[in-house]
Amino acid sequence: MNQEYQQSPEEPQLPQEQQVINAPSYEEIMAAQKITFEDIKAHLTGPVLSFIGHIVIISLLCSLMVYNDKPEVREVQVTVMEIDTKELEKLPEPPPPPEEPLQNVDQQIDVERPTTNSVSTDVNVTVESSVATGQIGGDVIDGPSVQLPNVLMVAPSSSSLIMPGLMAGRGTAGRRNAIGKYNRGGASSSSIERSTTKGLNWLRDHQNSDGSWGETPDRIPALTALATLAFLAHGETPSSQEYGTCVLKAIRKLIEFANNADANGLIKNGGRGYGHAMVAYALSEAFALTKIPMIEEAMNKTITRVVTGQNSLGGYDYNYNRDPEKESGGKPRTDLSIGGWNYQALKAAFAAGCTVKGLETAIESGIRCLQTVSYHPASGGFSYTAGASPSGRPAMPPVGTLCLQLFGQGKSKEALSGLKWIETTNNGQHMKCDWQANTKGMEVFHLYQWYYQTQAIFQGYSGTGASWDAWNKEFQKALMKEQESDGHWSSPNEKYGDKKGVEGTEGHLKGKSPLDLYIYSTTLCTLMLEVYYRYLPTFKVTSSDDGGGAAPAKKDGGDLKIE
């Protein structure tokens, strides 16, 4: 083999700067892969600082975007007040009044009449409350005077009617003083008040849960209205401590009756119209005492039907029928029994300042009807229907007499004649209030008659004189004797009459519900015992063209004034 061929060629020599650097060993590579704290610190410091910086910048930007200057907050003290609605601790019983007549009973006291909508009334009414909702006038004003205001001397803002201090005699002191003045020779003032409150307590305890009274549907509106009138006559309102809840529930029910009337405005289940007139009467008195707008609205609804339901003669018939009838000689039937409740409703609405169109005209038409249609010249009394003799319906002369008095015609010849009829007919037997003696051969509507008669004699003689004193002692004695131990009254016919325990009711309440009778009787008896302070006697309607006799027709907006 060639020597030169076998010799390895000599590796070429590279320049010094191109000499290959020896590769690191395995151990050196592994050592280089180890991460030290210094490595972490060197690599993370920058990102961390950058992250924190961005967070700070973003936070500042957000705060600039959402920050708003807060408006200045001013603290305002708000006091929510319900007039006369606070719960009162039971007050101690007042000392009994002196039995002798009070001194200075004729002292005059000026009573400011509350004005409608004088304060806010935007409060909801709740049955659970023990007081009225809405702005309710304070408790009935008490005072030392028994110079009671004229029943129809009230001045509504849009009428010339004048009636200051209508309800001034219904407070505690007013009641006590009035009884002391007008109850000469009768039972003590404390006995009268005790009997009255027993009756009110029984009525309160027998009120239905919905605020009504009674069991029979077509009697419930009338009975509810009568019971409410008994509480109002005692000066009780929804703000009263003792009876506030009871009165509140009753008024709410009356408003419900008004709001649920039929298409003609007649209250449903109104008992041929009696119930409607009584509900209108009670709502009018409730508004006069409280000035709650909700009550005023209901009053206006019911009084509107009373005004429009009056017939061309100025009278009333069942369910406000105004059609001519053959039995009445082609004229509308005029029923003084149902008319009496409508006339009382008109009077109460007028006194409360009701502004229903035609109200004053209806009152004057009623006066003419009483004087020319219902009055019976031959006997000097008043008839149930036109031309009929009063002898068959001895309750009618008291009805006609009282209604004329309430309309300001107490000194008219018809009203004075009606008083004489009550005192002298049947040898004065109508001046007796003996429950047992009056059950046979006489008026079956005893309490109905006595309810009107008590007021008619009181107003006719201004709570003075021999006739009033005699009747005052007579009816007081009878009512206190016949009142049951639990506070209710029955009726002479039911308690002592021939049909005792059979019908369960008398007169207008024929049926089988003793409870309805007891409610009816208790309300009328209680109202009789409240006669001393409920209304003061009234006399006549005066106008610029007053010439005596039957009241002339007048247009609304005239200067009618009841004094």
C-alpha positions in Angstrom: 0.0 0.0 0.0 1.4 3.4 -0.8 2.8 5.0 2.3 1.5 8.4 1.3 -2.0 7.0 0.7 -2.3 5.5 4.2 -1.2 8.7 6.0 -4.1 10.8 7.2 -4.2 14.0 5.6 -3.4 16.8 7.9 -6.4 18.8 9.2 -6.4 22.2 7.8 -5.5 24.9 10.3 -8.3 27.5 10.8 -7.6 31.0 11.7 -7.4 31.7 15.4 -10.7 33.6 15.6 -12.5 30.8 13.9 -11.4 28.1 16.3 -14.4 26.0 17.6 -15.3 26.5 21.3 -15.7 23.3 23.1 -19.5 22.5 24.0 -20.5 22.6 27.6 -20.6 19.3 29.4 -23.9 17.7 30.6 -23.2 18.7 34.1 -22.8 22.3 33.0 -26.0 22.2 31.1 -28.0 20.8 34.1 -26.5 23.4 36.4 -27.4 26.1 34.0 -31.1 25.0 34.0 -31.5 25.5 37.8 -33.6 28.6 38.6 -32.4 30.6 41.5 -34.1 33.3 43.6 -32.0 35.8 41.8 -33.4 34.6 38.5 -37.0 34.9 39.8 -36.3 38.4 41.1 -34.7 39.5 37.9 -37.5 38.2 35.7 -40.6 39.1 37.8 -39.8 42.4 39.2 -40.7 44.2 36.0 -44.0 42.6 35.3 -45.2 42.9 38.9 -44.4 46.6 39.0 -46.1 47.0 35.7 -49.2 45.2 36.9 -49.4 47.2 40.1 -49.0 50.4 38.2 -51.9 49.6 35.8 -54.2 48.7 38.7 -53.5 52.1 40.3 -54.1 53.9 37.1 -57.3 52.1 36.4 -58.6 52.7 39.9 -57.9 56.4 39.6 -59.8 56.5 36.3 -62.8 54.7 37.8 -63.0 57.0 40.7 -62.9 60.0 38.4 -65.7 58.5 36.3 -68.2 57.6 39.1 -67.6 60.2 41.7 -70.3 62.8 42.1 -70.5 65.4 44.6 -73.2 64.4 47.1 -76.0 66.9 47.4 -76.2 68.6 50.7 -78.6 66.6 52.9 -80.7 68.7 55.2 -82.4 67.0 58.1 -86.1 67.9 58.2 -88.2 67.0 61.1 -91.5 65.6 60.1 -94.4 65.2 62.5 -97.3 63.0 61.4 -100.4 63.9 63.4 -103.8 62.3 63.5 -106.2 64.7 65.1 -107.7 63.2 68.3 -106.5 59.8 67.4 -104.1 59.0 70.2 -105.0 56.4 72.7 -106.1 58.0 75.9 -105.8 56.5 79.3 -109.2 56.0 80.8 -110.1 59.1 82.6 -111.6 59.0 86.1 -115.3 59.3 86.3 -116.4 62.9 86.9 -118.1 63.7 90.2 -121.9 63.5 90.1 -123.6 66.7 89.2 -125.6 68.5 91.9 -129.2 67.6 92.0 -130.4 71.2 92.3 -130.8 73.3 89.1 -127.5 74.6 87.9 -126.8 78.3 88.2 -126.1 80.6 85.3 -127.5 78.1 82.9 -128.4 80.9 80.5 -124.8 82.1 80.1 -124.1 82.5 76.4 -121.1 80.8 74.9 -119.7 81.4 71.4 -118.8 78.2 69.6 -116.8 78.3 66.5 -118.2 76.1 63.8 -115.7 73.9 62.0 -115.2 74.6 58.3 -115.1 72.0 55.6 -111.7 70.9 54.3 -109.9 73.2 56.7 -107.1 70.6 57.1 -105.8 67.7 55.2 -107.9 64.5 55.0 -105.7 62.2 53.0 -105.6 59.3 55.4 -107.1 55.9 54.7 -109.8 54.7 57.0 -109.3 51.3 58.7 -111.8 49.4 60.7 -109.1 48.2 63.1 -108.5 51.8 64.2 -110.3 53.0 67.3 -110.7 56.4 65.8 -111.8 58.0 62.7 -109.7 58.4 59.7 -109.5 61.7 57.9 -109.6 65.0 59.7 -112.2 64.7 62.3 -113.2 67.6 64.4 -112.3 67.4 68.0 -114.6 66.1 70.7 -117.9 67.9 70.9 -117.3 71.1 72.7 -118.3 71.1 76.3 -119.1 74.3 78.1 -121.0 75.6 81.1 -123.8 76.9 79.0 -127.1 75.2 78.2 -128.1 78.0 75.9 -128.2 75.4 73.1 -127.9 76.6 69.6 -130.9 76.7 67.3 -131.1 73.4 65.5 -131.0 75.0 62.0 -128.8 78.0 62.7 -125.8 76.9 60.7 -124.0 78.8 58.0 -122.4 76.7 55.3 -119.9 78.6 53.2 -122.0 78.8 50.1 -125.4 79.4 51.7 -127.1 82.1 53.8 -128.2 79.5 56.3 -127.0 80.4 59.8 -126.4 77.8 62.5 -123.6 78.5 64.9 -122.5 75.8 67.3 -125.1 73.2 66.2 -123.6 70.4 68.3 -122.4 72.4 71.2 -124.8 70.7 73.6 -123.7 67.2 72.9 -120.5 67.1 74.9 -120.2 65.8 78.5 -120.8 69.1 80.2 -123.3 70.3 77.7 -125.4 67.1 78.2 -125.2 67.5 82.0 -126.2 71.1 81.9 -129.0 70.7 79.4 -130.5 67.9 81.4 -130.2 70.0 84.5 -132.1 72.9 82.8 -134.9 71.0 80.9 -135.5 68.1 83.3 -137.5 69.8 86.0 -139.1 67.4 88.5 -137.9 64.3 86.6 -135.3 61.7 87.4 -131.8 62.8 88.4 -129.4 63.8 85.6 -127.1 60.9 86.6 -130.1 58.4 86.3 -131.0 59.7 82.8 -127.3 59.5 81.7 -126.9 56.0 83.1 -130.0 54.7 81.4 -128.9 56.3 78.1 -125.4 54.8 78.3 -126.8 51.4 79.1 -128.8 51.6 75.9 -125.7 52.7 73.9 -123.6 49.9 75.4 -126.2 47.3 74.4 -126.3 48.7 70.9 -122.5 48.6 70.7 -122.4 45.0 71.9 -125.0 43.9 69.3 -123.4 45.6 66.3 -122.6 43.2 63.4 -119.0 42.7 62.5 -119.4 44.8 59.3 -120.7 47.8 61.2 -124.4 47.2 60.6 -127.2 46.3 62.9 -130.0 43.8 62.4 -130.7 40.4 60.9 -133.3 40.9 58.2 -131.8 42.3 55.0 -134.4 44.8 54.2 -134.3 46.2 57.7 -130.5 46.5 58.1 -130.0 49.9 56.5 -132.8 51.5 58.6 -131.7 49.9 61.8 -128.0 50.8 61.1 -129.0 54.4 60.5 -131.2 54.6 63.7 -128.4 53.2 65.9 -125.9 55.6 64.4 -128.2 58.5 65.1 -128.4 57.4 68.8 -124.6 57.6 69.1 -124.3 60.9 67.2 -127.0 62.4 69.4 -124.9 61.6 72.4 -122.0 63.5 70.8 -120.1 60.3 69.9 -117.8 60.4 66.8 -115.1 58.1 65.4 -112.7 59.9 67.7 -114.6 59.1 70.9 -112.8 57.0 73.4 -115.6 54.8 74.5 -117.6 54.3 71.3 -115.2 55.5 68.5 -114.6 52.1 66.9 -118.4 51.4 66.9 -119.2 54.7 65.3 -116.5 54.5 62.7 -117.7 51.0 61.6 -121.3 52.3 61.5 -120.4 55.3 59.3 -118.4 53.2 57.0 -121.4 50.9 56.5 -123.6 53.8 55.8 -121.2 55.0 53.2 -121.2 51.6 51.7 -125.0 51.7 51.5 -124.9 55.0 49.6 -122.1 53.8 47.2 -124.0 50.6 46.4 -127.3 52.2 45.6 -129.2 51.1 42.5 -129.2 52.9 39.1 -131.9 55.3 40.4 -129.8 56.2 43.4 -132.1 54.3 45.8 -130.4 52.3 48.6 -130.9 48.6 48.2 -132.9 46.7 50.8 -134.3 50.0 51.8 -137.6 48.8 53.1 -139.8 50.6 50.6 -137.7 53.8 51.0 -137.7 54.1 54.8 -134.1 52.9 54.9 -132.9 55.3 52.3 -134.3 58.3 54.1 -132.9 57.2 57.5 -129.5 56.5 56.0 -129.5 60.0 54.4 -130.5 61.4 57.8 -127.7 59.7 59.7 -125.0 60.6 57.0 -126.1 64.2 57.3 -125.7 64.3 61.0 -122.4 62.4 60.8 -121.0 65.0 58.3 -122.2 67.9 60.5 -120.2 66.4 63.4 -117.0 65.3 61.6 -116.7 67.3 58.4 -115.1 64.2 56.7 -115.3 64.7 52.9 -116.0 61.0 52.3 -119.1 61.3 54.4 -120.1 64.4 52.6 -120.0 62.6 49.2 -122.2 59.8 50.5 -124.6 62.4 52.1 -124.9 64.2 48.8 -125.7 61.0 46.9 -128.5 60.0 49.3 -129.9 63.5 49.7 -130.0 63.9 45.9 -132.5 61.0 45.8 -134.5 62.6 48.6 -134.7 65.8 46.7 -135.5 64.3 43.3 -137.9 61.8 44.8 -140.2 64.5 46.2 -143.6 64.6 44.4 -145.3 67.6 42.9 -147.2 68.2 46.2 -144.0 68.3 48.3 -144.6 64.9 49.8 -143.3 61.4 49.5 -144.5 57.9 48.7 -142.9 54.4 49.0 -139.7 54.1 47.0 -140.1 57.7 45.9 -143.0 57.0 43.6 -144.2 60.2 42.1 -146.9 59.0 39.7 -150.5 60.2 40.0 -152.9 57.6 41.4 -156.6 57.2 41.1 -157.0 56.7 44.8 -155.5 60.1 45.3 -157.8 61.8 42.8 -155.2 61.8 40.1 -152.6 63.3 42.3 -149.4 61.6 43.7 -149.9 59.6 46.9 -148.5 61.5 49.9 -147.5 59.3 52.9 -146.7 61.3 56.0 -145.1 58.3 57.7 -142.3 57.9 55.2 -142.4 61.6 54.5 -141.4 62.3 58.2 -138.1 60.5 57.8 -137.4 62.3 54.5 -138.2 65.7 56.1 -135.8 65.0 58.9 -133.2 64.0 56.4 -133.7 67.3 54.5 -133.4 69.3 57.7 -130.2 67.5 58.8 -128.6 68.0 55.4 -129.5 71.7 55.4 -128.1 72.1 58.8 -124.9 70.3 57.8 -124.3 72.7 54.9 -125.3 70.3 52.1 -125.1 72.0 48.7 -127.2 69.6 46.7 -129.2 71.5 44.1 -132.8 71.8 44.9 -132.4 71.3 48.7 -133.9 74.6 49.8 -136.7 74.3 47.3 -137.5 70.8 48.6 -137.7 72.1 52.2 -140.1 74.8 51.2 -142.2 72.3 49.2 -142.3 70.1 52.3 -143.6 72.9 54.4 -146.4 73.6 51.9 -147.2 69.9 51.8 -147.4 69.7 55.6 -149.6 72.8 55.9 -151.9 72.1 52.9 -152.0 68.4 52.2 -151.1 66.5 55.4 -152.8 68.9 57.8 -156.4 68.0 58.7 -158.2 71.2 59.6 -161.4 69.5 60.9 -159.5 67.7 63.7 -156.5 70.0 64.0 -154.1 67.1 63.5 -152.2 65.6 60.6 -153.2 62.7 58.3 -151.4 59.6 57.2 -152.5 60.3 53.7 -154.4 63.3 52.2 -157.8 63.7 53.7 -157.7 60.8 56.1 -158.7 61.3 59.7 -155.8 61.3 62.2 -157.8 59.3 64.7 -156.8 56.0 63.0 -153.2 56.9 63.0 -152.5 58.9 66.2 -148.7 58.9 65.5 -149.2 61.2 62.5 -150.0 64.5 64.4 -146.7 64.3 66.3 -144.9 63.6 62.9 -146.4 66.6 61.2 -145.9 68.8 64.2 -142.2 68.0 64.6 -141.4 68.3 61.0 -142.9 71.8 60.8 -140.9 72.7 63.9 -137.7 71.4 62.4 -138.4 73.4 59.2 -138.7 76.5 61.4 -142.5 76.7 61.4 -143.1 75.9 65.0 -145.3 78.9 65.5 -147.5 78.3 62.5 -151.1 77.6 63.2 -150.7 74.0 61.9 -147.9 73.2 64.3 -149.6 74.8 67.3 -152.8 72.9 66.4 -150.8 69.7 66.2 -149.5 70.3 69.8 -153.1 70.9 71.0 -154.2 67.6 69.3 -151.5 65.7 71.2 -152.5 67.2 74.5 -156.3 67.0 74.3 -157.4 64.2 72.0 -159.1 61.2 73.7 -159.3 63.2 76.9 -155.5 63.6 77.1 -154.8 59.8 76.8 -151.9 60.5 74.4 -150.1 62.3 77.2 -149.8 58.9 79.0 -146.8 56.7 78.5 -148.1 53.6 80.3 -146.8 50.6 78.4 -149.5 48.3 79.6 -152.5 50.7 79.3 -151.6 51.6 75.7 -151.6 48.2 74.2 -155.2 47.6 73.3 -157.5 49.7 71.1 -154.8 52.4 70.5 -151.8 53.0 68.3 -149.7 49.9 67.8 -146.7 51.9 66.9 -146.2 53.2 70.4 -142.5 53.9 70.4 -142.7 55.4 66.9 -145.4 57.8 68.2 -143.5 58.6 71.4 -140.3 59.3 69.5 -141.9 62.1 67.6 -144.1 63.2 70.4 -141.3 63.7 72.9 -139.4 66.0 70.4 -142.6 67.8 69.4 -143.6 68.7 72.9 -140.0 69.7 73.9 -139.6 71.9 70.9 -143.1 73.3 70.9 -142.7 74.5 74.5 -138.9 75.2 74.4 -138.3 72.6 77.1 -140.4 74.6 79.6 -144.0 74.8 80.8 -146.6 72.5 82.3 -147.1 70.3 79.2 -143.5 69.6 78.8 -142.9 69.0 82.5 -145.8 66.5 82.6 -144.7 64.6 79.5 -141.1 64.7 80.6 -141.8 62.9 83.9 -144.2 60.5 82.1 -141.9 59.2 79.4 -138.9 59.1 81.7 -140.6 57.1 84.3 -141.8 54.6 81.7 -138.5 54.2 79.9 -136.5 53.6 83.0 -139.0 51.2 84.3 -139.2 49.1 81.1 -135.5 49.1 80.3 -134.2 45.5 80.6 -131.2 44.8 82.9 -128.8 44.4 80.0 -129.8 47.9 78.6 -132.2 47.1 75.8 -135.9 47.8 75.4 -138.6 45.7 73.9 -142.0 47.3 73.0 -145.3 47.7 74.7 -147.0 45.5 72.2 -144.4 42.7 72.4 -144.0 42.9 76.2 -147.7 43.2 77.2 -149.9 43.0 74.1 -152.2 40.3 72.9 -149.6 39.0 70.5 -146.8 38.7 72.9 -144.2 36.2 71.7 -146.0 35.5 68.5 -144.8 38.1 65.9 -141.8 39.1 67.9 -142.1 42.6 66.6 -144.6 45.5 66.3 -145.7 47.9 63.7 -143.1 48.5 61.0 -141.1 45.5 62.1 -143.6 42.7 61.8 -141.6 39.5 61.4 -139.8 36.9 63.4 -136.7 38.6 64.5 -136.8 39.7 68.2 -133.3 41.1 67.8 -134.5 43.5 65.1 -137.3 44.7 67.4 -134.9 45.2 70.3 -132.6 47.2 68.1 -135.5 49.3 66.8 -136.9 49.9 70.2 -133.6 50.6 71.9 -132.7 53.2 69.4 -136.0 55.1 69.7 -136.0 55.0 73.5 -132.3 56.1 73.6 -133.1 59.0 71.3 -136.0 60.0 73.5 -133.7 60.2 76.5 -131.3 62.4 74.5 -134.0 65.0 73.7 -132.6 67.5 76.2 -129.4 68.2 74.3 -129.9 66.9 70.8 -131.7 69.9 69.4 -133.0 73.2 70.7 -136.5 74.2 69.7 -136.9 76.1 66.3 -139.5 78.5 65.2 -139.9 79.8 61.7 -138.5 80.2 58.2 -138.0 83.9 57.4 -137.4 85.5 54.1 -137.7 88.9 52.5 -141.2 88.2 51.4 -142.4 86.4 54.5 -146.0 87.1 54.9 -147.1 84.2 57.1 -149.1 81.1 56.2 -147.7 78.5 53.9 -144.1 79.1 52.8 -143.9 80.6 49.2 -142.0 78.8 46.5 -138.5 80.0 46.2 -135.6 79.3 43.9 -132.3 77.9 45.1 -129.9 80.6 46.1 -132.6 82.7 47.8 -132.2 84.1 51.3 -133.9 81.2 53.1 -132.9 81.3 56.8 -134.2 79.0 59.5 -134.0 80.7 62.9 
